Amino acid sequence: MGFRSETIVNAPKKQYRCYLCGEQIEGKHIKVFYVDGGKGYSFRVHKWCHEKSMEMCGACYDRDSCTFDISECFHENWRSK
């Protein structure tokens, strides 16, 4: 993955679903934008879900060579508990 940015959105103009948990996002959330292979992608997540995913990444033994989708790890490691 190349460039990545995270923006806090205080007042969304429409409704979104969290990329990680799939629940409706209401109000303040985080928009993640990244470039991979020359193409730009974005997704939106609850602030709490984003914090949990960053904790998981920080504790993961494979974080330096990770190529997996963060939502897959999130579902396997958090939602199952």
C-alpha positions as CSV (number, residue, x, y, z in Angstrom):
1,M,0.0,0.0,0.0
2,G,1.2,3.5,-0.8
3,F,-0.2,6.8,0.5
4,R,-2.7,6.7,3.3
5,S,-4.6,9.5,5.1
6,E,-7.3,9.6,7.8
7,T,-9.8,12.4,8.2
8,I,-12.2,13.0,11.1
9,V,-15.6,13.8,9.7
10,N,-17.7,15.7,12.2
11,A,-21.0,16.1,10.3
12,P,-21.5,13.7,7.4
13,K,-23.8,14.8,4.6
14,K,-25.3,11.4,4.0
15,Q,-25.5,8.0,5.8
16,Y,-22.7,5.5,5.7
17,R,-22.0,2.0,7.0
18,C,-18.9,1.2,9.0
19,Y,-16.4,-0.7,6.8
20,L,-15.4,-2.8,9.9
21,C,-18.5,-3.6,11.8
22,G,-21.1,-3.0,9.1
23,E,-23.3,-0.9,11.4
24,Q,-24.8,2.4,10.5
25,I,-22.6,5.4,11.1
26,E,-24.3,8.4,12.8
27,G,-22.3,11.5,13.4
28,K,-18.6,11.8,13.9
29,H,-16.5,9.1,12.2
30,I,-13.2,8.6,10.4
31,K,-12.7,8.5,6.6
32,V,-9.7,6.5,5.5
33,F,-8.2,7.2,2.0
34,Y,-5.4,5.2,0.6
35,V,-3.7,4.5,-2.8
36,D,-2.8,1.0,-3.8
37,G,-1.4,0.1,-7.2
38,G,-2.0,3.6,-8.5
39,K,-5.7,3.6,-7.6
40,G,-7.4,5.5,-4.8
41,Y,-9.8,3.9,-2.4
42,S,-11.7,5.1,0.7
43,F,-13.9,3.7,3.5
44,R,-15.5,5.1,6.6
45,V,-15.4,3.7,10.1
46,H,-16.7,4.4,13.6
47,K,-14.1,6.1,15.7
48,W,-14.3,3.2,18.2
49,C,-13.9,0.5,15.5
50,H,-10.9,2.4,14.1
51,E,-9.3,2.5,17.5
52,K,-9.9,-1.2,18.1
53,S,-8.4,-2.1,14.7
54,M,-5.3,0.0,15.4
55,E,-4.9,-1.8,18.7
56,M,-5.1,-5.1,16.9
57,C,-2.6,-4.1,14.3
58,G,-0.2,-2.8,17.0
59,A,-0.3,-6.1,18.8
60,C,-0.1,-8.3,15.7
61,Y,3.1,-10.3,15.2
62,D,2.7,-10.1,11.4
63,R,2.1,-6.3,11.2
64,D,5.3,-5.5,9.3
65,S,4.4,-7.8,6.4
66,C,0.6,-7.7,6.6
67,T,-1.2,-7.7,3.2
68,F,-4.6,-8.6,4.5
69,D,-7.8,-6.6,4.5
70,I,-8.2,-5.0,8.0
71,S,-11.9,-5.8,8.0
72,E,-11.0,-9.6,7.8
73,C,-8.7,-9.3,10.9
74,F,-11.3,-7.2,12.7
75,H,-14.0,-9.8,12.2
76,E,-11.8,-12.7,13.2
77,N,-10.3,-11.1,16.2
78,W,-13.0,-8.8,17.7
79,R,-16.5,-9.7,16.4
80,S,-16.0,-13.4,17.3
81,K,-15.4,-12.5,21.0
